[in-house]
């Protein structure tokens, strides 16, 4: 008597059968392809990649080893020398500081400034905007009136006033910019959450008895992040622009290799034909801001449905 063969269990072979993780991965790839179709966005990404590599390799690209790497070493025998003199590729400033050294380490300071300010303001703005939109009523009115007061004051003037009160230091510039930029994120998050709360899937989650926290965590917040991504990318460039302005006005730590401070330090030599300090530092600021604005515009064109067909 032979044993009966156990039946084989056939697995689905439908080529269209995809897991949720696979769908998400395909969407990300599609988003990346859409972003990379824009040559200006690719150009911005190349510039950002160049600055990131330069900042990461800063200890390798500079031979000097000193306690504070953000303070440029001084070559008192070569003051205000033009590019290419005695090993100074981009020349030196009026105190003998190497311009190339300042550009390289200034990229690290710019990254530190951008990421710290944008991350801090993104978190604060998301919390404030979420509370205002989810609670509504009097809480919403009070928080939004505070946001309106901050928005009524120009960013540069407000940051300048705060930095001037706190005193000249790089940390105070970060604090001043963080005090200014959070209001935009609060306003954006509030508007997006109010829009998402009116959607059908949120109403369905309420019907099945989901808690307010679960609805916010799983449905509302994840679907409100798209404009925040675009704004954060744009602010990566805006933060450095305003931070460089504050440094140019003397609100950064003395001797710091920050691009705005370098522009200010090289300004006195422009009339004497010593153009290289302000020119190279200013060019770095322009390229940084331009790159993040190009990438931000590219993300907005892809992620914002209202921009479709533009």
C-alpha positions as CSV (number, residue, x, y, z in Angstrom):
1,X,0.0,0.0,0.0
2,X,1.6,3.2,-1.1
3,X,1.4,6.4,1.0
4,X,-0.7,9.2,-0.4
5,X,1.4,12.1,-1.7
6,X,0.8,15.3,0.3
7,X,-0.7,18.0,-1.8
8,X,1.5,20.8,-2.9
9,X,0.7,24.4,-1.8
10,X,1.0,26.7,-4.7
11,X,2.1,30.2,-4.0
12,X,0.7,33.1,-6.0
13,X,2.6,33.8,-9.1
14,X,0.8,36.9,-10.2
15,X,3.5,39.3,-11.5
16,X,1.4,42.2,-10.4
17,X,1.4,41.0,-6.8
18,X,3.5,43.5,-4.8
19,X,4.1,44.0,-1.1
20,X,3.5,47.4,0.5
21,X,7.2,47.8,1.0
22,X,7.8,47.2,-2.7
23,X,5.2,49.8,-3.6
24,X,6.8,52.3,-1.4
25,X,10.2,51.5,-2.9
26,X,8.9,51.9,-6.4
27,X,7.4,55.3,-5.5
28,X,10.7,56.5,-4.1
29,X,12.5,55.4,-7.3
30,X,9.9,57.2,-9.4
31,X,10.3,60.3,-7.3
32,X,14.1,60.2,-7.7
33,X,13.7,59.8,-11.5
34,X,11.3,62.8,-11.7
35,X,13.7,64.9,-9.7
36,X,16.7,64.0,-11.8
37,X,14.9,64.8,-15.0
38,X,15.5,68.5,-14.3
39,X,19.0,69.5,-15.3
40,X,19.0,72.5,-12.9
41,X,18.2,70.2,-10.0
42,X,21.0,67.9,-11.0
43,X,23.3,70.9,-11.1
44,X,22.3,71.9,-7.6
45,X,22.8,68.4,-6.3
46,X,26.3,68.3,-7.8
47,X,27.2,71.6,-6.1
48,X,25.8,70.3,-2.8
49,X,27.7,67.1,-3.2
50,X,30.9,69.0,-3.8
51,X,30.5,71.1,-0.6
52,X,29.7,67.9,1.4
53,X,32.8,66.2,0.2
54,X,34.9,69.3,0.9
55,X,33.5,69.6,4.4
56,X,34.0,65.9,5.1
57,X,37.6,65.9,3.8
58,X,38.5,69.2,5.5
59,X,41.0,67.6,8.0
60,X,42.7,65.9,5.0
61,X,42.8,68.9,2.8
62,X,44.5,71.1,5.3
63,X,47.9,70.2,6.7
64,X,47.8,72.5,9.8
65,X,46.9,70.8,13.0
66,X,45.8,73.2,15.7
67,X,43.4,73.1,18.7
68,X,40.7,75.2,17.0
69,X,40.5,74.2,13.3
70,X,37.9,76.9,12.7
71,X,40.5,79.6,13.4
72,X,42.7,80.0,10.3
73,X,46.4,79.7,10.9
74,X,48.4,82.9,10.3
75,X,51.4,83.2,7.9
76,X,52.8,86.6,9.0
77,X,55.4,86.5,6.3
78,X,52.7,86.4,3.5
79,X,50.1,89.0,4.2
80,X,47.6,90.0,1.5
81,X,49.4,87.9,-1.1
82,X,47.5,87.0,-4.3
83,X,46.4,83.5,-5.3
84,X,49.2,81.1,-6.1
85,X,51.9,82.8,-3.9
86,X,54.1,80.5,-1.7
87,X,51.7,77.7,-1.7
88,X,48.6,79.8,-0.9
89,X,46.3,78.6,-3.7
90,X,43.7,81.3,-3.1
91,X,45.9,83.8,-1.5
92,X,45.8,85.2,2.1
93,X,44.0,88.0,3.9
94,X,45.2,91.0,5.8
95,X,46.2,88.9,8.8
96,X,48.0,86.2,6.9
97,X,45.0,83.8,7.0
98,X,44.9,81.3,4.1
99,X,41.8,81.9,2.0
100,X,41.5,78.3,0.9
101,X,41.7,77.1,4.5
102,X,38.8,79.5,5.3
103,X,36.7,78.3,2.4
104,X,37.1,74.6,3.3
105,X,36.5,75.0,7.0
106,X,33.8,77.5,6.3
107,X,31.9,74.8,4.5
108,X,31.8,72.8,7.7
109,X,30.5,75.8,9.6
110,X,27.8,76.4,7.0
111,X,26.7,72.7,7.2
112,X,26.6,73.0,11.0
113,X,24.7,76.2,10.8
114,X,22.2,74.9,8.2
115,X,21.5,71.5,9.7
116,X,21.2,72.8,13.3
117,X,18.9,75.7,12.5
118,X,16.7,73.8,10.0
119,X,16.3,70.7,12.2
120,X,15.6,72.7,15.3
121,X,13.1,75.0,13.6
122,X,11.5,72.0,11.8
123,X,10.9,70.2,15.1
124,X,9.6,73.3,17.0
125,X,7.4,74.4,14.1
126,X,5.9,70.9,13.7
127,X,5.0,70.7,17.4
128,X,3.5,74.1,17.5
129,X,1.6,73.7,14.2
130,X,0.3,70.2,15.2
131,X,-1.0,71.4,18.5
132,X,-2.7,74.4,16.9
133,X,-4.4,72.3,14.2
134,X,-5.3,69.2,16.3
135,X,-6.7,71.2,19.3
136,X,-8.3,74.0,17.4
137,X,-10.4,76.7,19.1
138,X,-8.8,79.0,21.6
139,X,-5.4,77.2,21.5
140,X,-5.2,77.5,17.8
141,X,-6.1,81.3,17.9
142,X,-3.5,82.0,20.6
143,X,-0.6,80.1,18.9
144,X,-1.4,81.5,15.5
145,X,-1.5,85.1,16.8
146,X,2.0,84.5,18.2
147,X,3.1,83.2,14.8
148,X,1.6,86.2,13.1
149,X,3.6,88.5,15.4
150,X,6.9,86.8,14.4
151,X,5.9,86.8,10.7
152,X,5.2,90.5,10.8
153,X,8.9,91.3,11.5
154,X,11.4,90.7,8.6
155,X,13.6,87.7,9.2
156,X,16.9,89.6,8.8
157,X,15.9,92.4,11.1
158,X,14.6,90.1,13.8
159,X,17.7,87.8,13.7
160,X,19.9,90.9,13.7
161,X,18.2,92.3,16.8
162,X,18.4,88.9,18.7
163,X,22.1,88.3,17.7
164,X,23.0,91.9,18.7
165,X,21.4,91.4,22.2
166,X,23.1,88.0,22.8
167,X,26.5,89.1,21.6
168,X,28.9,88.1,18.9
169,X,29.4,84.4,18.7
170,X,28.6,81.6,16.3
171,X,26.3,79.9,18.8
172,X,24.3,83.1,19.2
173,X,23.8,83.3,15.4
174,X,22.3,79.8,15.5
175,X,20.0,80.7,18.3
176,X,19.0,84.0,16.6
177,X,18.2,82.2,13.3
178,X,16.3,79.4,15.1
179,X,14.2,82.0,16.9
180,X,13.1,83.4,13.5
181,X,12.7,80.4,11.2
182,X,10.3,78.1,13.2
183,X,7.2,80.2,12.5
184,X,7.1,79.3,8.8
185,X,7.1,75.6,9.7
186,X,4.3,76.1,12.3
187,X,2.2,77.9,9.7
188,X,2.8,75.3,7.0
189,X,2.1,72.3,9.3
190,X,-1.1,73.8,10.7
191,X,-2.5,74.4,7.2
192,X,-1.5,70.9,6.0
193,X,-3.0,69.1,9.0
194,X,-6.3,71.0,8.7
195,X,-6.4,70.0,5.0
196,X,-5.6,66.3,5.8
197,X,-8.1,66.1,8.7
198,X,-10.9,66.7,6.2
199,X,-9.9,63.7,4.0
200,X,-12.0,60.5,3.8
201,X,-9.4,58.2,5.2
202,X,-9.1,60.2,8.4
203,X,-12.9,60.2,8.7
204,X,-12.8,56.4,8.3
205,X,-10.2,56.0,11.0
206,X,-12.5,58.0,13.4
207,X,-15.4,55.7,12.5
208,X,-13.6,52.5,13.4
209,X,-12.6,54.1,16.8
210,X,-9.0,55.0,16.3
211,X,-7.6,57.4,18.9
212,X,-6.7,60.9,18.1
213,X,-3.0,60.2,18.7
214,X,-3.0,57.2,16.4
215,X,-4.8,59.1,13.7
216,X,-2.3,61.9,14.0
217,X,0.7,59.6,14.0
218,X,-0.4,57.2,11.2
219,X,-2.5,59.3,8.9
220,X,-2.3,63.0,9.5
221,X,1.4,63.8,10.1
222,X,2.9,61.5,7.4
223,X,0.6,63.1,4.8
224,X,1.5,66.6,5.8
225,X,5.3,66.4,5.4
226,X,5.7,67.1,1.7
227,X,5.7,71.0,1.9
228,X,8.0,70.7,4.9
229,X,10.6,68.9,2.8
230,X,10.5,71.6,0.2
231,X,10.7,74.4,2.7
232,X,13.5,72.8,4.7
233,X,15.6,72.4,1.5
234,X,15.1,76.0,0.6
235,X,16.0,77.1,4.1
236,X,19.3,75.3,4.0
237,X,20.4,78.0,1.6
238,X,18.5,80.9,3.2
239,X,20.0,80.2,6.6
240,X,23.5,80.5,5.3
241,X,22.7,83.7,3.5
242,X,21.3,85.4,6.6
243,X,24.0,83.9,8.8
244,X,26.6,85.2,6.5
245,X,25.0,88.6,6.7
246,X,25.1,88.6,10.5
247,X,28.8,87.5,10.3
248,X,29.5,90.3,7.8
249,X,28.1,92.8,10.3
250,X,30.5,91.6,13.0
251,X,28.2,89.3,15.0
252,X,30.4,86.2,14.6
253,X,33.3,85.2,16.8
254,X,36.5,87.2,16.0
255,X,38.8,85.3,13.7
256,X,36.3,82.6,12.8
257,X,36.7,81.1,9.3
258,X,33.1,81.8,8.3
259,X,32.3,82.9,4.8
260,X,30.4,86.1,5.8
261,X,33.2,87.1,8.2
262,X,35.7,86.5,5.4
263,X,33.8,88.8,3.0
264,X,33.8,91.5,5.7
265,X,37.5,91.0,6.4
266,X,38.4,91.2,2.7
267,X,36.3,94.3,2.0
268,X,38.9,96.7,3.2
269,X,41.4,95.4,0.6
270,X,39.1,95.8,-2.4
271,X,40.1,99.4,-3.1
272,X,43.7,98.3,-3.0
273,X,43.1,95.6,-5.6
274,X,43.1,92.7,-3.1
275,X,40.0,91.2,-4.5
276,X,40.5,87.5,-3.8
277,X,39.3,87.2,-0.1
278,X,35.9,88.7,-0.6
279,X,35.4,87.2,-4.1
280,X,36.1,83.6,-3.2
281,X,34.1,83.7,0.1
282,X,31.2,85.5,-1.6
283,X,31.3,83.0,-4.5
284,X,31.0,80.1,-1.9
285,X,27.9,81.8,-0.3
286,X,26.3,82.3,-3.7
287,X,26.9,78.7,-4.9
288,X,25.6,77.3,-1.6
289,X,22.4,79.3,-1.7
290,X,21.9,78.7,-5.4
291,X,22.3,74.9,-5.1
292,X,19.8,74.5,-2.3
293,X,17.3,76.8,-4.1
294,X,17.6,74.8,-7.3
295,X,17.0,71.5,-5.5
296,X,14.1,73.0,-3.5
297,X,12.5,74.2,-6.6
298,X,12.9,70.8,-8.2
299,X,11.4,69.0,-5.3
300,X,8.5,71.5,-5.3
301,X,7.8,70.9,-9.0
302,X,7.6,67.1,-8.4
303,X,5.9,66.9,-5.0
304,X,3.3,69.7,-5.4
305,X,0.3,68.6,-7.5
306,X,-0.5,72.2,-8.3
307,X,2.9,72.5,-10.2
308,X,2.0,69.6,-12.5
309,X,2.4,70.5,-16.2
310,X,4.4,73.6,-15.5
